[in-house]
């Protein structure tokens, strides 16, 4: 009586053990997905209608007690610049969908803006003693804004 053995290439997998390639797939595939998403974000940022490193638009968060007027400048299919205005109510959020977006600061008003990546930059536009208003440009990252009649809003 002779014993029959399987050739080494036809070994049956042992139960309870995962194949070696599973660990690699669990680690490498998510990493590749993240790198791919960042690459798409980098290359697509210049082709969208918004600014910033991530495709899509920033958000303006009006933390003040009065509404703010936002101006969005876009370019249509014919290359013509299109200007539109909309209002963000007090305490509301609004998308910044323009290639350039700005907030109106009228004479007698003061605007505080916290914006940039991670909202790490602050600025104050004081038009309290001025005879004319202006448009204050908001970058594509978005911003937290406070518009006040009279004196400038204090830092929170």
Backbone as ProteinMPNN parsed JSONL, in Angstrom:
{"seq_chain_A": "XXXXXXXXXXXXXXXXXXXXXXXXXXXXXXXXXXXXXXXXXXXXXXXXXXXXXXXXXXXXXXXXXXXXXXXXXXXXXXXXXXXXXXXXXXXXXXXXXXXXXXXXXXXXXXXXXXXXXXXXXXXXXXXXXXXXXXXXXXXXXXXXXXXXXXXXXXXX", "coords_chain_A": {"N_chain_A": [[0.818, -1.173, 0.0], [0.62, 2.066, -0.909], [1.163, 5.407, 0.073], [-0.699, 8.283, -0.823], [0.218, 11.445, -1.874], [-0.228, 14.964, -2.176], [1.007, 17.073, -4.764], [3.399, 19.711, -4.047], [2.522, 22.18, -5.11], [-0.188, 22.115, -5.054], [-1.171, 22.502, -2.542], [-3.454, 22.775, 0.133], [-5.058, 25.678, 1.495], [-4.333, 26.706, 4.821], [-6.635, 26.699, 7.437], [-7.849, 29.585, 9.205], [-5.74, 31.309, 8.785], [-4.885, 34.289, 7.12], [-4.284, 35.117, 3.714], [-1.078, 36.412, 2.734], [-1.1, 38.711, 1.062], [-3.38, 40.168, 1.778], [-2.937, 41.88, 3.984], [-1.199, 43.743, 2.828], [-2.877, 44.837, 0.882], [-4.84, 46.027, 2.487], [-3.398, 48.076, 3.638], [-2.041, 49.483, 1.529], [-3.956, 50.113, -0.523], [-5.897, 52.026, 0.609], [-4.072, 54.125, 1.052], [-3.204, 54.699, -1.555], [-5.655, 55.612, -2.566], [-6.031, 58.0, -1.104], [-3.782, 59.497, -1.943], [-4.405, 59.672, -4.666], [-6.82, 61.157, -4.551], [-5.854, 63.582, -3.506], [-4.142, 64.332, -5.585], [-5.961, 64.707, -7.671], [-7.397, 66.831, -6.558], [-5.4, 68.795, -6.504], [-4.778, 69.182, -9.255], [-7.269, 69.773, -10.346], [-8.074, 72.119, -9.142], [-7.452, 74.522, -10.44], [-9.157, 74.528, -12.569], [-11.794, 74.721, -11.915], [-14.727, 76.603, -10.812], [-14.057, 77.862, -8.553], [-11.683, 79.038, -6.125], [-8.702, 77.961, -4.359], [-7.189, 75.02, -2.809], [-8.628, 72.7, -2.783], [-11.084, 71.109, -4.739], [-14.196, 72.69, -5.413], [-16.162, 75.001, -3.517], [-15.459, 77.659, -1.196], [-16.848, 78.515, 2.026], [-18.76, 81.124, 3.337], [-19.173, 82.29, 6.516], [-21.374, 84.087, 8.209], [-21.023, 85.612, 11.061], [-21.876, 87.848, 12.262], [-24.255, 90.428, 13.346], [-25.697, 91.668, 11.409], [-26.867, 91.423, 7.985], [-24.72, 90.407, 5.22], [-23.605, 91.509, 2.034], [-22.71, 89.695, -0.77], [-20.535, 89.507, -3.497], [-20.182, 87.773, -6.467], [-17.946, 86.923, -8.958], [-17.864, 85.468, -12.051], [-16.912, 83.616, -15.006], [-18.387, 83.302, -18.125], [-19.266, 80.894, -20.749], [-18.529, 82.199, -23.076], [-16.393, 83.667, -22.34], [-16.941, 86.014, -21.102], [-17.152, 88.217, -18.316], [-19.228, 87.651, -15.54], [-21.26, 89.145, -13.194], [-22.692, 88.704, -10.025], [-24.87, 89.239, -7.234], [-25.581, 88.356, -3.872], [-27.143, 87.733, -0.674], [-26.024, 87.039, 2.614], [-27.627, 86.16, 5.402], [-27.714, 87.364, 8.833], [-25.903, 85.325, 11.014], [-25.924, 83.192, 9.242], [-24.761, 80.793, 6.743], [-23.067, 80.858, 3.593], [-22.378, 79.725, 0.29], [-19.373, 80.361, -1.488], [-19.305, 80.908, -4.627], [-18.084, 82.136, -6.764], [-15.4, 82.843, -9.112], [-14.003, 84.86, -8.152], [-14.796, 86.222, -5.082], [-16.403, 88.642, -3.056], [-17.049, 90.809, -0.24], [-19.327, 93.341, 0.615], [-18.484, 96.424, 2.06], [-19.807, 99.105, 3.362], [-19.653, 102.756, 3.576], [-19.102, 103.949, 6.851], [-19.171, 101.485, 8.046], [-17.635, 98.517, 9.465], [-15.593, 95.708, 8.877], [-14.744, 92.538, 9.991], [-12.64, 89.86, 9.265], [-11.943, 86.462, 9.354], [-10.035, 84.196, 7.835], [-8.668, 82.169, 5.136], [-6.473, 79.246, 4.804], [-7.518, 76.915, 7.148], [-8.678, 78.958, 8.502], [-6.799, 80.842, 9.407], [-5.895, 83.446, 9.162], [-6.4, 86.876, 9.957], [-8.199, 89.92, 9.442], [-9.054, 93.406, 9.393], [-11.323, 95.64, 8.023], [-11.795, 98.866, 8.043], [-14.222, 101.166, 7.551], [-15.448, 103.191, 8.839], [-14.979, 106.001, 9.22], [-14.979, 106.812, 6.596], [-15.934, 108.113, 3.347], [-16.84, 106.563, 1.299], [-17.765, 103.219, 0.308], [-16.454, 99.853, -0.135], [-15.514, 96.814, -1.93], [-14.542, 93.931, -0.332], [-12.292, 91.467, -0.95], [-12.725, 87.968, -0.657], [-10.921, 85.043, -0.059], [-10.78, 81.829, -1.808], [-10.869, 79.826, 0.097], [-12.742, 80.417, 1.936], [-14.433, 82.075, 4.708], [-14.904, 83.459, 7.999], [-16.996, 86.005, 8.861], [-17.692, 89.251, 10.241], [-19.754, 91.911, 10.134], [-20.188, 95.26, 10.986], [-22.092, 98.122, 11.909], [-20.72, 101.224, 12.473], [-18.392, 101.096, 15.131], [-15.597, 98.801, 15.02], [-15.91, 95.201, 15.068], [-15.013, 93.285, 17.929], [-12.308, 90.998, 18.649], [-13.161, 87.585, 18.896]], "CA_chain_A": [[0.0, 0.0, 0.0], [1.429, 3.273, -0.972], [0.442, 6.63, 0.499], [-0.817, 9.292, -1.877], [0.432, 12.818, -1.392], [-0.449, 16.007, -3.187], [2.216, 17.82, -5.097], [3.506, 20.925, -3.244], [1.806, 23.313, -5.689], [-1.63, 21.945, -4.867], [-1.462, 22.515, -1.108], [-4.686, 23.409, 0.563], [-4.754, 26.739, 2.467], [-4.617, 26.355, 6.198], [-7.737, 27.5, 7.964], [-7.489, 30.506, 10.272], [-4.701, 32.239, 8.362], [-5.197, 35.091, 5.938], [-3.157, 35.19, 2.777], [-0.148, 37.504, 2.985], [-1.43, 39.895, 0.277], [-4.492, 40.9, 2.383], [-2.357, 42.958, 4.79], [-0.681, 44.75, 1.908], [-4.024, 45.501, 0.268], [-5.494, 46.858, 3.5], [-2.545, 49.232, 3.883], [-1.657, 50.219, 0.325], [-5.092, 50.629, -1.286], [-6.366, 53.32, 1.129], [-3.035, 55.12, 0.83], [-3.303, 55.088, -2.962], [-6.885, 56.389, -2.732], [-5.782, 59.338, -0.566], [-2.848, 60.167, -2.859], [-5.16, 59.975, -5.886], [-7.751, 62.255, -4.279], [-5.074, 64.818, -3.391], [-3.663, 64.689, -6.925], [-7.115, 65.263, -8.392], [-7.676, 68.139, -5.963], [-4.355, 69.729, -6.926], [-4.873, 69.499, -10.673], [-8.603, 70.281, -10.68], [-8.367, 73.387, -8.48], [-7.354, 75.634, -11.369], [-10.115, 74.439, -13.654], [-13.157, 74.889, -11.423], [-15.168, 77.984, -10.707], [-13.667, 78.358, -7.243], [-10.265, 79.106, -5.815], [-8.341, 77.085, -3.254], [-6.495, 73.787, -3.17], [-9.578, 71.597, -2.856], [-12.159, 71.476, -5.65], [-15.395, 73.121, -4.72], [-16.141, 76.39, -3.094], [-15.384, 77.964, 0.218], [-18.091, 78.909, 2.665], [-18.711, 82.333, 4.143], [-19.976, 82.153, 7.718], [-21.671, 85.42, 8.733], [-21.22, 85.523, 12.506], [-22.308, 89.156, 12.748], [-25.671, 90.657, 13.632], [-26.354, 92.248, 10.235], [-26.569, 90.657, 6.766], [-23.632, 90.871, 4.353], [-23.812, 91.351, 0.597], [-21.582, 89.004, -1.395], [-20.447, 89.639, -4.949], [-19.474, 86.661, -7.107], [-17.569, 87.155, -10.349], [-17.583, 84.234, -12.777], [-16.694, 83.798, -16.442], [-19.29, 82.408, -18.855], [-18.67, 80.096, -21.829], [-17.983, 83.103, -24.09], [-15.262, 84.398, -21.772], [-17.414, 87.275, -20.531], [-17.273, 88.214, -16.86], [-20.606, 87.768, -15.066], [-21.29, 89.598, -11.803], [-23.96, 88.484, -9.332], [-24.846, 89.564, -5.811], [-26.534, 87.664, -3.015], [-27.025, 88.166, 0.722], [-25.939, 86.045, 3.687], [-28.294, 86.715, 6.581], [-26.97, 87.289, 10.095], [-25.842, 83.972, 11.562], [-26.083, 82.186, 8.185], [-23.619, 80.412, 5.9], [-23.338, 80.964, 2.157], [-21.289, 79.254, -0.564], [-18.654, 81.326, -2.324], [-19.236, 80.174, -5.885], [-17.417, 82.909, -7.803], [-13.956, 82.723, -9.26], [-13.641, 85.871, -7.18], [-15.927, 86.582, -4.237], [-16.097, 89.793, -2.211], [-18.094, 91.256, 0.676], [-19.498, 94.8, 0.568], [-18.31, 97.192, 3.291], [-20.234, 100.468, 3.043], [-19.147, 103.84, 4.423], [-19.666, 103.873, 8.188], [-19.163, 100.102, 8.526], [-16.347, 97.865, 9.696], [-15.663, 94.275, 8.605], [-13.693, 91.66, 10.525], [-12.59, 88.618, 8.487], [-11.019, 85.39, 9.722], [-10.105, 83.319, 6.67], [-7.475, 81.448, 4.715], [-6.438, 77.842, 5.195], [-7.81, 76.707, 8.571], [-9.108, 80.279, 9.0], [-5.642, 81.233, 10.208], [-5.537, 84.852, 8.981], [-7.429, 87.833, 10.364], [-8.021, 91.284, 8.961], [-10.139, 94.332, 9.692], [-11.492, 96.705, 7.033], [-12.506, 99.918, 8.769], [-14.746, 102.231, 6.689], [-16.289, 104.001, 9.733], [-14.778, 107.429, 8.951], [-14.784, 106.988, 5.157], [-17.099, 108.594, 2.602], [-17.256, 105.571, 0.296], [-17.574, 101.821, 0.646], [-15.618, 99.066, -1.048], [-15.692, 95.367, -1.927], [-13.402, 93.254, 0.27], [-12.2, 90.141, -1.571], [-12.604, 86.801, 0.217], [-10.271, 83.986, -0.841], [-11.581, 80.643, -2.081], [-10.95, 78.934, 1.251], [-13.895, 80.788, 2.744], [-14.109, 82.953, 5.826], [-15.881, 83.827, 9.02], [-17.033, 87.463, 8.786], [-18.563, 90.04, 11.101], [-19.919, 93.267, 9.636], [-20.822, 96.072, 12.014], [-22.285, 99.554, 11.682], [-19.979, 101.943, 13.509], [-17.094, 100.581, 15.571], [-15.203, 97.474, 14.532], [-16.175, 94.075, 15.979], [-13.845, 92.83, 18.679], [-11.885, 89.616, 18.394], [-13.882, 86.65, 19.788]], "C_chain_A": [[0.868, 1.246, 0.0], [0.568, 4.48, -0.593], [0.431, 7.629, -0.644], [-0.609, 10.674, -1.252], [0.182, 13.787, -2.536], [0.869, 16.667, -3.516], [2.234, 19.141, -4.316], [2.701, 22.097, -3.812], [0.308, 23.223, -5.454], [-1.994, 21.914, -3.394], [-2.75, 23.241, -0.812], [-4.334, 24.518, 1.562], [-5.123, 26.283, 3.861], [-5.717, 27.249, 6.719], [-7.234, 28.386, 9.093], [-6.398, 31.49, 9.894], [-5.155, 32.987, 7.121], [-4.008, 35.055, 4.995], [-2.342, 36.454, 3.033], [-0.561, 38.802, 2.274], [-2.583, 40.706, 0.876], [-3.977, 42.077, 3.206], [-1.819, 44.088, 3.928], [-1.838, 45.537, 1.291], [-4.71, 46.434, 1.248], [-4.688, 48.127, 3.763], [-2.35, 50.098, 2.631], [-2.852, 50.825, -0.403], [-5.671, 51.932, -0.704], [-5.349, 54.437, 0.925], [-3.056, 55.611, -0.616], [-4.555, 55.93, -3.221], [-6.689, 57.821, -2.243], [-4.861, 60.117, -1.495], [-3.563, 60.549, -4.154], [-6.118, 61.131, -5.69], [-7.013, 63.58, -4.162], [-4.545, 65.269, -4.758], [-4.787, 65.302, -7.751], [-7.427, 66.656, -7.874], [-6.664, 69.171, -6.443], [-4.534, 70.145, -8.378], [-6.218, 70.093, -11.064], [-8.859, 71.662, -10.11], [-8.301, 74.565, -9.439], [-8.42, 75.622, -12.44], [-11.556, 74.644, -13.199], [-13.56, 76.345, -11.394], [-14.779, 78.584, -9.371], [-12.164, 78.304, -7.089], [-9.945, 78.082, -4.735], [-7.754, 75.773, -3.737], [-7.426, 72.597, -3.299], [-10.703, 71.994, -3.803], [-13.434, 71.792, -4.881], [-15.192, 74.52, -4.2], [-15.991, 76.507, -1.596], [-16.758, 78.373, 0.729], [-17.843, 80.178, 3.462], [-19.67, 82.127, 5.307], [-20.164, 83.545, 8.311], [-21.994, 85.299, 10.215], [-21.675, 86.845, 13.108], [-23.813, 89.247, 12.95], [-26.42, 91.322, 12.478], [-25.992, 91.444, 8.994], [-25.384, 91.25, 5.995], [-23.994, 90.598, 2.901], [-22.545, 90.755, 0.004], [-21.668, 89.199, -2.895], [-19.634, 88.459, -5.474], [-19.201, 87.036, -8.556], [-17.193, 85.815, -10.966], [-17.358, 84.583, -14.245], [-17.587, 82.798, -17.165], [-18.557, 81.706, -19.998], [-18.042, 80.96, -22.921], [-16.789, 83.902, -23.575], [-15.652, 85.745, -21.174], [-17.532, 87.154, -19.014], [-18.724, 88.481, -16.463], [-20.563, 88.093, -13.578], [-22.663, 89.299, -11.209], [-23.78, 88.808, -7.857], [-25.891, 88.723, -5.088], [-26.221, 88.034, -1.572], [-26.932, 86.953, 1.639], [-26.529, 86.703, 4.928], [-27.399, 86.592, 7.811], [-27.046, 85.867, 10.638], [-25.932, 82.861, 10.526], [-24.755, 81.89, 7.486], [-24.028, 80.543, 4.448], [-22.132, 80.44, 1.398], [-20.674, 80.411, -1.328], [-18.423, 80.654, -3.664], [-18.53, 80.937, -6.992], [-15.952, 82.556, -7.934], [-13.308, 83.757, -8.352], [-14.893, 86.184, -6.392], [-15.495, 87.716, -3.314], [-17.309, 90.136, -1.362], [-18.122, 92.776, 0.64], [-19.34, 95.39, 1.966], [-18.639, 98.635, 2.934], [-19.563, 101.481, 3.961], [-19.855, 103.759, 5.777], [-19.697, 102.472, 8.769], [-17.734, 99.602, 8.742], [-16.538, 96.364, 9.542], [-14.468, 93.574, 9.224], [-13.792, 90.343, 9.778], [-11.537, 87.69, 9.075], [-11.121, 84.374, 8.596], [-8.797, 82.631, 6.381], [-7.536, 79.99, 5.108], [-6.588, 77.723, 6.711], [-8.218, 78.002, 9.267], [-8.037, 80.877, 9.898], [-5.232, 82.693, 10.037], [-6.716, 85.745, 9.365], [-7.132, 89.186, 9.755], [-9.254, 92.102, 9.333], [-10.141, 95.399, 8.603], [-12.397, 97.755, 7.664], [-12.907, 101.037, 7.809], [-15.612, 103.198, 7.502], [-16.17, 105.486, 9.408], [-14.583, 107.733, 7.467], [-16.077, 107.441, 4.487], [-17.629, 107.568, 1.607], [-16.985, 104.157, 0.813], [-16.642, 101.133, -0.334], [-16.024, 97.604, -0.976], [-14.421, 94.763, -1.367], [-13.372, 91.819, -0.252], [-11.961, 89.052, -0.525], [-11.961, 85.687, -0.606], [-11.151, 82.739, -0.92], [-11.664, 79.646, -0.946], [-12.218, 79.2, 2.051], [-13.461, 81.632, 3.919], [-15.26, 83.034, 6.815], [-15.847, 85.352, 9.056], [-18.009, 88.038, 9.806], [-18.584, 91.449, 10.539], [-20.668, 94.049, 10.701], [-20.997, 97.504, 11.512], [-21.577, 100.275, 12.814], [-18.683, 101.25, 13.845], [-16.877, 99.127, 15.112], [-15.519, 96.384, 15.547], [-14.884, 93.658, 16.686], [-13.531, 91.381, 18.326], [-12.586, 88.708, 19.383], [-12.95, 85.769, 20.53]], "O_chain_A": [[1.747, 1.412, 0.846], [-0.619, 4.537, -0.917], [1.429, 7.799, -1.346], [-1.201, 11.004, -0.225], [0.362, 13.455, -3.708], [1.742, 16.805, -2.658], [1.168, 19.643, -3.957], [2.237, 22.937, -3.041], [-0.395, 24.214, -5.653], [-3.027, 21.354, -3.029], [-3.077, 24.23, -1.466], [-3.432, 24.347, 2.382], [-6.103, 25.564, 4.057], [-5.714, 28.451, 6.456], [-6.329, 28.015, 9.84], [-6.157, 32.438, 10.642], [-5.728, 32.408, 6.197], [-2.861, 34.973, 5.432], [-2.881, 37.456, 3.504], [-0.387, 39.885, 2.832], [-2.746, 41.865, 0.495], [-4.538, 43.17, 3.125], [-1.97, 45.261, 4.27], [-1.778, 46.763, 1.192], [-5.122, 47.53, 0.869], [-5.272, 49.162, 4.084], [-2.487, 51.32, 2.694], [-2.762, 51.963, -0.863], [-5.914, 52.868, -1.466], [-5.728, 55.576, 0.654], [-2.937, 56.81, -0.867], [-4.511, 56.866, -4.018], [-7.135, 58.761, -2.901], [-5.132, 61.278, -1.803], [-3.345, 61.64, -4.68], [-6.229, 61.998, -6.557], [-7.49, 64.597, -4.664], [-4.509, 66.466, -5.044], [-4.585, 66.297, -8.447], [-7.693, 67.566, -8.66], [-7.035, 70.303, -6.756], [-4.451, 71.33, -8.7], [-6.292, 70.85, -12.031], [-9.79, 72.332, -10.557], [-9.042, 75.531, -9.259], [-8.578, 76.61, -13.158], [-12.454, 74.73, -14.037], [-12.838, 77.215, -11.882], [-15.144, 79.725, -9.086], [-11.468, 77.612, -7.832], [-10.848, 77.402, -4.249], [-7.813, 75.452, -4.924], [-7.042, 71.578, -3.874], [-11.233, 73.1, -3.693], [-13.698, 71.218, -3.824], [-14.153, 75.139, -4.431], [-16.338, 75.604, -0.834], [-17.7, 78.552, -0.043], [-16.845, 80.294, 4.172], [-20.846, 81.823, 5.103], [-19.221, 84.121, 8.854], [-23.108, 84.928, 10.584], [-21.841, 86.953, 14.323], [-24.545, 88.277, 12.753], [-27.633, 91.518, 12.554], [-24.921, 90.84, 8.946], [-25.087, 92.44, 6.107], [-24.612, 89.582, 2.583], [-21.443, 91.248, 0.245], [-22.737, 89.071, -3.491], [-18.538, 88.182, -4.988], [-20.111, 87.419, -9.291], [-16.314, 85.114, -10.465], [-17.59, 85.716, -14.666], [-17.561, 81.603, -16.87], [-17.358, 81.91, -20.186], [-17.129, 80.515, -23.616], [-16.236, 84.726, -24.302], [-14.786, 86.528, -20.784], [-17.958, 86.122, -18.494], [-19.364, 89.401, -16.97], [-19.907, 87.4, -12.799], [-23.685, 89.606, -11.823], [-22.69, 88.673, -7.303], [-26.952, 88.422, -5.636], [-25.159, 88.585, -1.282], [-27.657, 85.972, 1.472], [-25.989, 87.685, 5.439], [-26.446, 85.812, 7.824], [-28.124, 85.278, 10.711], [-26.008, 81.69, 10.897], [-23.777, 82.626, 7.619], [-25.197, 80.361, 4.106], [-20.992, 80.674, 1.8], [-21.372, 81.328, -1.76], [-17.455, 79.911, -3.828], [-18.394, 80.4, -8.091], [-15.334, 82.04, -7.002], [-12.204, 83.553, -7.847], [-15.954, 86.393, -6.981], [-14.357, 87.744, -2.846], [-18.444, 89.806, -1.708], [-17.076, 93.424, 0.634], [-19.964, 94.935, 2.925], [-17.846, 99.312, 2.28], [-18.982, 101.123, 4.985], [-21.063, 103.528, 5.839], [-20.199, 102.279, 9.876], [-16.767, 100.193, 8.26], [-17.528, 95.807, 10.018], [-13.322, 93.966, 9.007], [-14.873, 89.766, 9.66], [-10.387, 88.082, 9.27], [-12.169, 83.755, 8.413], [-7.927, 82.517, 7.245], [-8.528, 79.537, 5.678], [-5.857, 78.368, 7.462], [-8.111, 78.116, 10.488], [-8.319, 81.355, 10.998], [-4.302, 83.142, 10.707], [-7.875, 85.406, 9.127], [-5.974, 89.561, 9.57], [-10.339, 91.566, 9.556], [-9.105, 95.988, 8.294], [-13.604, 97.557, 7.801], [-12.053, 101.77, 7.31], [-16.416, 103.938, 6.936], [-17.191, 106.169, 9.329], [-14.077, 108.799, 7.117], [-17.172, 107.189, 4.989], [-18.754, 107.698, 1.125], [-16.099, 103.935, 1.638], [-16.109, 101.761, -1.249], [-16.774, 97.196, -0.089], [-13.331, 95.045, -1.865], [-14.307, 91.05, -0.029], [-11.121, 89.19, 0.364], [-12.397, 85.411, -1.723], [-12.136, 82.611, -0.192], [-12.455, 78.705, -1.013], [-12.71, 78.321, 2.759], [-12.271, 81.881, 4.113], [-16.411, 82.723, 6.506], [-14.784, 85.938, 9.259], [-19.0, 87.41, 10.179], [-17.547, 92.11, 10.474], [-21.658, 93.571, 11.254], [-20.154, 98.027, 10.782], [-21.805, 99.972, 13.985], [-17.942, 100.853, 12.945], [-17.812, 98.366, 14.864], [-15.411, 96.608, 16.752], [-13.803, 93.682, 16.097], [-14.363, 90.65, 17.787], [-12.615, 89.001, 20.578], [-13.388, 84.93, 21.317]]}, "name": "protein", "num_of_chains": 1, "seq": "XXXXXXXXXXXXXXXXXXXXXXXXXXXXXXXXXXXXXXXXXXXXXXXXXXXXXXXXXXXXXXXXXXXXXXXXXXXXXXXXXXXXXXXXXXXXXXXXXXXXXXXXXXXXXXXXXXXXXXXXXXXXXXXXXXXXXXXXXXXXXXXXXXXXXXXXXXXX"}
